[in-house]
């Protein structure tokens, strides 16, 4: 059970939710489509049989190629990052900007090498940058507010000011 008390929802929560779900959907779709449409799933027996162990990357087999397209692609980490962003957002915590910058750098580098940047990926990263900028803008914070994340040891997390004055704080309890 999760309860939240005290603070008003941040104006960036909708943007962060969209960004998180875009990453989850993009990563999931990539993996599922690679397994089905690209027939990567037909190589699962070879993967489980140890055929990839000691395989040369310079002479990649179809099973190795299918493995790198699915299990070891960017897609599973994108799902994890997207779910983490959604988790943070549900607790009133804006994801740190370095996540968006790292993903954007990865996407731009991939686009420079492959000539294509996935639009859903770019949209999520831009939304995260906008949300981070809005969440950290001085006009969104009360004067003298320093955000601090603390845990009281009983699985209760508090986002607020040092010393816990109760003003502009969000407490989340999970069981």
Order of alpha helices (4+ residues) and beta strands (2+ residues): beta-alpha-alpha-alpha-alpha-alpha-alpha-beta-beta-beta
